[in-house]
């Protein structure tokens, strides 16, 4: 599954729970808060001062590495 910045964090976590580690490494410790269920990855990244494109690339790179393993 390709992760896109328009996706809701809740959707990403339900489909790819292994993304939690990457999100946490970017300082997004609020992934378990209720608002994450209705907030896009791009919105959350902007709130945390993170370039959403870099975050998306990291999340998709993690997915690629798992598929290659």
C-alpha positions as CSV (number, residue, x, y, z in Angstrom):
1,X,0.0,0.0,0.0
2,X,1.4,3.4,-1.0
3,X,1.0,6.0,1.7
4,X,-0.1,9.5,0.5
5,X,-0.1,12.7,2.5
6,X,-3.8,13.1,2.0
7,X,-4.5,9.8,4.0
8,X,-5.8,10.0,7.5
9,X,-3.4,8.9,10.2
10,X,-6.0,6.5,11.5
11,X,-6.3,4.9,8.1
12,X,-2.5,4.5,7.8
13,X,-2.3,3.0,11.3
14,X,-5.1,0.5,10.7
15,X,-3.7,-0.7,7.4
16,X,0.0,-0.5,8.3
17,X,0.5,-0.6,12.1
18,X,4.2,-0.9,11.6
19,X,4.2,2.8,10.6
20,X,4.0,3.7,14.3
21,X,7.7,3.5,14.7
22,X,8.4,5.8,11.8
23,X,5.9,8.3,12.9
24,X,7.3,8.3,16.5
25,X,10.8,8.7,15.1
26,X,9.6,12.0,13.5
27,X,8.3,13.2,16.9
28,X,4.7,12.4,16.2
29,X,3.9,11.0,19.6
30,X,0.3,12.1,19.4
31,X,-0.6,9.3,16.9
32,X,-2.8,7.7,19.5
33,X,-4.9,10.8,20.3
34,X,-8.5,10.9,19.1
35,X,-7.8,13.7,16.6
36,X,-5.4,11.4,14.7
37,X,-8.4,9.5,13.5
38,X,-9.7,12.5,11.5
39,X,-6.4,14.3,10.7
40,X,-4.5,13.8,7.5
41,X,-0.8,12.9,7.5
42,X,-0.1,16.3,5.8
43,X,-2.1,18.2,8.5
44,X,-0.4,16.4,11.4
45,X,3.1,16.9,9.8
46,X,2.5,20.6,9.4
47,X,1.3,20.9,13.1
48,X,4.6,19.3,14.1
49,X,6.8,21.3,11.7
50,X,7.6,18.4,9.5
51,X,7.8,18.4,5.7
52,X,5.0,16.1,4.8
53,X,6.8,14.9,1.6
54,X,9.8,13.7,3.7
55,X,7.5,11.9,6.1
56,X,5.6,10.2,3.2
57,X,8.9,9.2,1.6
58,X,10.1,7.6,4.9
59,X,6.8,5.8,5.4
60,X,6.9,4.4,1.9
61,X,10.5,3.5,2.2
62,X,9.8,1.5,5.3
63,X,7.1,-0.3,3.3
64,X,9.4,-1.1,0.5
65,X,12.1,-2.4,2.8
66,X,9.6,-4.8,4.5
67,X,8.5,-6.1,1.1
68,X,12.1,-6.7,0.1
69,X,12.9,-8.6,3.3
